[in-house]
Amino acid sequence: MNSKLRKLGLLKLLFLLMMSNQALAKSRLYCSYKTKAVGGGCFFKDMQLYDQLKVSNVHCAPASAAMALSAITFGGVSYYTNSFVNKKFVYKSEVDRIKNFATYMGTGSGGSSWSGVKKYGNISNDIPKATKNVDISSSNTINDSHLRSLVRRGETNVLDYGHYTETCSSLGEAQICSYSRSGGHVVAVNGYFYTTKSSYTSNIFNPWNGKEEHRDISYLPNKTDFLWFDLRPYNNRTHYLRKSGSAIKIIDFVAGVNTN
C-alpha cells in the first residue's frame, strides 16, 4: 500500500471514530414523542439516581453533581486519563462519588457555597471538546423552556434553588412583599416532558432520598403595588420550582457540562 492510500485509510478511520464519538454523545439523550397524560419528552436515560443521605443531609450539591456526571460517563462519552472523572468517579461506589465531589466542590459541615456548586461546570476540562455553562437567574429566565434548551443541546446540569419565605404587609392601601432566603438545595436536571407543542415541564432527580420528580416551573409575579418597588430576588426573571403557602423554592442558577 502506497503512502497516499495509507493516508486515505487513516483519514477514513479518523472520520469513523469522530462519527462514533458523536453517536455516543447523542445516544445519552433518549426522546419519546408519545402524547399521553404527561406527554413525551427527552431524558438522560443513563443518569443514575443517588441518595445524598447515604453521606449526609448537606451533601445535596455533590450528590447532584455525581448524578449529572453519571449521565455522561454511563452514556459512553470519553474522558481524559489524568482527570478527576477517571481517578475519582469512574468505577467508584455511589458513596465515594458523592464524597469525592464534596472534596472537589469544597463542601463542608454547612453544605456547599454557590462558587462550590458552580465548580460542576469545570468537569468540562476532563472531557474532550466539552464546554462549561453557568446561567444565573439575575440575567437568565430559568424556566421549563430554558431547561429544555439546555437538555436538547446535550448539557447535563445541576440546579440550585433557595428556600425563600414570602412576607407581605400592608402600607395603607398598598401592599409590599419581600423575600428572605434561608438555605437552599441542589438537584440534577434529568430531562423534560412536553405537554403541548409549545409547553414543557421538567424532570428532576432530587438527591434527598434519591427521588425522581416531575416539576412545572412557575413564574413569580410581583405582588408589591407600592410605587416602583419590586422585591422579588430576580425581578421579572424570578421563577420557582414549588410553592407552599409562604415557602417558595426560587431558582438561583444552573451549572452544566455540554458534551455535544
Order of alpha helices (4+ residues) and beta strands (2+ residues): alpha-beta-beta-alpha-alpha-alpha-beta-alpha-beta-beta-beta-beta-beta-beta-beta
